Amino acid sequence: MAIHSIAGEWRGHYEYYGAADRGCGFNAFFRENSGRIEGTIVDDFQPGKAQLTGSFMFPSVLFTKVYVNPGEYIEIEEQSNQTFMYFSDSSNPVEYEGAMTEDGKTMSGKWSINSDLGLTEGTWTAYRILEEEKKQEEKVSIVKEEQIGENHF
């Protein structure tokens, strides 16, 4: 039987129920100690960085995400030549629950926010960023920087 750990770097995405076009990518870093987890999540867009605390007992993962700089903001989205504006409030904690696959490379589950406006929920997935992927991403980044430098001359 394999020993599973959640510790390390992960890349993920969350979506809202009933709005498949709405969601956000994120990077997460988990530390683990005797089933307790903590770490950080950084969303690709507002509100950005959050702290997480929770538990992991394979395959189950449970954690709460609390934004570092909570507040109210407006999301602007362009769809089919129309502009939509959504009011968002990041002051409420986000509860995540999910499960890790047997190979330890992916996780998925549901998230929810319980606020004065009611319950907001959706789904999330994440995959482990492996050393090989980091090295490949660094190579691609270097090539892009070299190409940009060449175009400036």
DAJOJO-V568538 format. One record per helix or strand of 2 or more residues. SS is the DSSP state (H for helix, E for strand). FROM is the first residue (numbers start at 1). TO is the last residue. If there is no record, write none. Layout:
SS	FROM	TO
SS	FROM	TO
This chain:
E	8	16
E	19	33
E	36	43
E	49	57
E	60	67
E	72	79
E	82	89
E	94	100
E	106	115
E	118	128
H	131	151
